[in-house]
Amino acid sequence: MKVLVINCGSSSLKFRFIETESETVIVKGLCERIGTDGGHFIYQKTGDEKQEKDVYLPDHDEAVRVIISELKDEKHGVISDISEIDAVGHRIVHGGDKYAKPEYITPEVLQDIEKLSALAPIHNPVNIMGIKACMHFMPNTRMVGVFDTAYHHSLPEYAYLYGIPYEYYKKYKIRRYGFHGMSHRYVALATARLLKKRYHDSKIVVCHLGNGASITAVENGRSIDTSMGYTPLEGIIMGTRCGSIDPEIINVIANKDNKSLKEVMAVLNNKSGVYGLSDFMSADIRDLSAEYEKGNEDAVRALTTYAYSIVKYIGAYVTVLNGADAISFTAGVGENSALVRKLVCSKLGYLGVQLDEKANETARGETLISTADSKIKVFVVPTDEEMSIARQTSELLFQKFGDEIYD
Ligand code: ADP
């Protein structure tokens, strides 16, 4: 089956055209700077050279039109007719507490995604734009929504409720939802394979460390706790987001700095994390690492505090799992920063974690970075959210659910 995967951001649209049986990427590409004057289009057919061109992309509609026209192009194309696309898999950030698995996008589902925009005001509206653009150009193709929150549907009530009046859950659905579900699922499946254990018989802590970051406890193939909450602001310290803080701090900053609630929330979302901690040096772990190595105190403070927050969540999640088989690092920082992995793992000796320093320094692709006698294995596992979307889209089309199919 051939699936076109669409991952829409507010000004970008990432796409992959994937053959799902063999999990082969036929084409990958990106539309950038949608809605500005400087639109850019990148298209790469596997085995061919990357094509890049500047092209005016006033909206997502035009972006999808350009993608389809390139997929059908005589020279670089891979299809001769749209009917060769069996389905389009869309990444949807928020599926609320309703969507626990991928769904065909019907008018009712579209309406739900629209309603859920209140919970994901930056993401869901652009996801809808992507869906509508694809429906416009591919009216007869099956559209599937794959939800970032779905993987965390298995959280028990005691893990998703907050210690606030229960009426807020009943009235406003305030609860932990969790995010990065596609990545956590992809990495947990890959980790079980690397462990040579059944997915349904493994206990894994997945650390998705990108600009946004979250940690998930996966027990026997099910997410049982995750660090992001009602929104992606909760949890570990991130690039520019504060992670978990005492809510009273919001009150204090608003009063002392004479800021509105909206302004305080902007500080917590955009000016905090390692960026804020480093006194606005950088949100990029690469820059901070270079300065850390030189002993720059702003960088040392930021990275030490960042790593400490990760250590605390791993400790908590190994506890809720009642022991773990593996800890896996993924996403931009998790896959690339030997320094962050070392800072974190050096504090996990009590769990029997022993880092293989050389393997950690040289890790490329899926790599075991703990020693042979480490009680908990530690891996680097590159994530692939688009492959996860393609897999889940084909699962819906074939009506094959449950991760048993990967055991
Ligand atoms: P997101 O998808 O949340 O934007 P990514 O998973 O792409 O984030 O991760 C982006 C982050 O990864 C960058 O901000 C940077 O801090 C980090 N990163 C990328 N490459 C490296 C590297 N070689 N060393 C350390 N950090 C890196």
Boltz pocket constraint, residues with backbone or C-beta under 6 A from the ligand:
constraints:
  - pocket:
      binder: B
      contacts: [[A, 209], [A, 210], [A, 211], [A, 212], [A, 239], [A, 283], [A, 284], [A, 285], [A, 286], [A, 289], [A, 331], [A, 332], [A, 333], [A, 336], [A, 337]]
      max_distance: 6.0
